Amino acid sequence: SGTGPYSVTTGWASAGSSAPLFVRRTTDTAYASTTPGNDNTLVLPLAANATYTFEAFLSCSDSLQSSITGKIGFIDSSSTMLKFGVNSAGGAPVGATVATSSGNVAGIVSTLYLEDGVEGDQNFFYVKGIVTNGSSAGNLHLRCGISSSPSKYMRVFSNSYLTATRVQ
């Protein structure tokens, strides 16, 4: 910034790019269904005819100490391509698991280790992915669920986040 001889111009942006989009969870939430459902907090609006890279940092536990595993996925109602991978910290890691689709729902990663939630134990999932929207704008949603009986649940803690950056 500045004026006259002190004027400065930065050229960081490329055609079609934008500042990162960001949303974080401000409360804990629990998922008790074996069919992953949309997280109504961790959702970002994405433009039409655009490609984004995205990442999520999820702090989770098996709140009932029931030895279940968690499931996560992503959906974007307007995407033509959606792919992501996830790594876990804590317990037995899932490694670099990739879920992909040629449509608007990426496959579900369904064997995520969940710490037993004893004395505040949590474990973390780090997700990276890419999504391309077609001719309509859409919303990128995190989806969560569990591997077994609905009488058990996966907790996603506050300060988990989702971010996306337009790259084309």
C-alpha positions in Angstrom: 0.0 0.0 0.0 1.1 3.6 0.1 0.9 6.4 -2.4 3.3 8.1 -4.8 6.9 6.8 -4.7 5.9 4.6 -1.7 3.3 2.6 -3.6 3.7 -1.1 -3.4 1.9 -3.7 -5.6 2.0 -7.4 -4.7 1.2 -10.1 -7.3 0.4 -13.2 -5.3 -2.9 -14.1 -6.9 -3.1 -16.0 -10.2 -6.1 -16.0 -12.5 -9.1 -17.8 -10.9 -7.5 -18.1 -7.5 -9.0 -16.7 -4.3 -8.3 -16.3 -0.6 -8.7 -19.5 1.4 -12.2 -20.3 2.7 -12.3 -21.4 6.3 -14.8 -22.8 8.8 -14.3 -24.3 12.3 -16.5 -26.2 14.7 -17.3 -24.1 17.8 -19.0 -27.0 19.7 -18.6 -30.7 20.0 -21.0 -32.9 18.1 -21.7 -36.7 18.0 -22.5 -39.0 15.1 -24.3 -42.3 15.9 -25.4 -43.5 12.5 -23.6 -46.1 10.4 -24.6 -44.0 7.4 -22.4 -40.9 7.4 -24.4 -37.7 7.6 -23.5 -34.1 6.7 -21.8 -32.0 9.3 -23.8 -28.8 9.1 -21.0 -26.7 10.6 -18.0 -28.0 8.5 -19.4 -26.9 5.1 -18.0 -24.4 2.6 -19.6 -22.8 -0.5 -17.7 -23.4 -3.7 -18.0 -21.5 -7.0 -19.1 -23.0 -10.3 -16.5 -24.0 -12.9 -13.7 -24.0 -10.4 -11.1 -26.4 -8.8 -10.3 -26.3 -5.1 -7.8 -28.0 -2.9 -9.1 -28.6 0.6 -8.0 -29.9 3.9 -9.6 -30.7 7.2 -8.2 -31.2 10.7 -10.5 -33.3 12.8 -10.2 -33.9 16.5 -12.3 -37.0 17.4 -12.9 -39.8 20.0 -15.1 -42.9 20.7 -16.9 -41.2 23.5 -18.4 -44.4 24.9 -15.2 -46.4 25.0 -16.8 -49.0 22.8 -14.0 -49.8 20.4 -15.8 -48.6 17.3 -14.1 -47.1 14.2 -15.2 -43.9 12.6 -16.2 -43.1 9.0 -15.7 -39.8 7.1 -16.5 -38.7 3.6 -17.1 -35.5 1.6 -19.9 -34.5 -0.7 -20.3 -31.5 -3.1 -23.6 -31.4 -4.9 -22.1 -29.8 -8.0 -18.7 -31.5 -8.3 -17.5 -33.5 -11.4 -14.5 -34.8 -9.5 -13.9 -35.2 -5.7 -10.9 -37.0 -4.2 -9.3 -37.1 -0.7 -6.9 -38.9 1.5 -6.6 -39.1 5.3 -3.9 -39.8 7.8 -4.5 -40.5 11.5 -2.6 -39.7 14.6 -3.2 -41.8 17.7 -3.7 -45.5 17.9 -3.4 -47.6 14.8 -3.1 -45.2 11.9 -5.1 -45.7 8.8 -2.2 -44.6 6.6 -2.8 -42.7 3.4 -6.3 -43.9 2.5 -7.8 -42.4 -0.6 -11.5 -42.1 -1.5 -12.5 -40.9 -5.0 -15.4 -40.5 -7.2 -16.2 -39.2 -10.7 -19.4 -37.7 -9.3 -20.4 -35.6 -6.4 -19.8 -38.0 -3.5 -16.3 -39.3 -2.6 -16.1 -42.8 -1.3 -16.3 -43.2 2.5 -13.1 -44.0 4.5 -14.6 -46.4 7.0 -11.8 -47.7 9.3 -10.6 -44.7 11.2 -9.3 -45.6 14.6 -11.0 -43.7 17.4 -9.3 -43.1 20.8 -11.5 -44.4 23.6 -12.2 -40.9 25.0 -10.9 -41.9 28.5 -9.9 -38.8 30.5 -10.2 -36.5 27.5 -8.2 -38.7 25.1 -8.6 -37.6 21.5 -7.0 -38.5 18.2 -6.7 -36.5 15.0 -7.3 -37.0 11.3 -5.7 -34.8 8.7 -7.4 -34.8 5.3 -6.2 -33.3 2.0 -8.2 -33.4 -1.2 -9.2 -31.8 -4.5 -12.7 -31.0 -5.9 -13.7 -29.6 -9.3 -17.2 -28.1 -9.7 -19.1 -28.2 -13.0 -21.4 -25.4 -14.2 -23.1 -24.9 -10.8 -21.9 -23.7 -7.5 -22.0 -26.2 -4.6 -21.2 -26.8 -1.0 -18.4 -29.0 0.2 -19.7 -31.0 3.3 -17.8 -33.2 5.7 -19.8 -36.4 6.4 -19.3 -38.5 9.6 -20.5 -41.8 10.9 -19.6 -45.0 12.8 -18.8 -48.6 12.0 -21.3 -50.3 14.3 -24.4 -50.1 16.4 -26.2 -46.7 16.6 -26.1 -47.0 20.4 -22.5 -45.9 20.2 -21.1 -42.6 18.8 -18.1 -40.8 17.3 -17.5 -37.3 18.8 -16.0 -34.5 16.7 -14.6 -31.8 18.9 -14.7 -28.1 18.7 -11.8 -26.4 16.8 -11.9 -29.1 14.1 -11.8 -27.2 10.8 -12.3 -27.3 7.1 -10.5 -25.1 4.6 -10.6 -24.8 0.8 -8.5 -22.7 -1.6 -9.5 -22.1 -5.2 -6.6 -23.0 -7.6 -8.4 -22.7 -11.0 
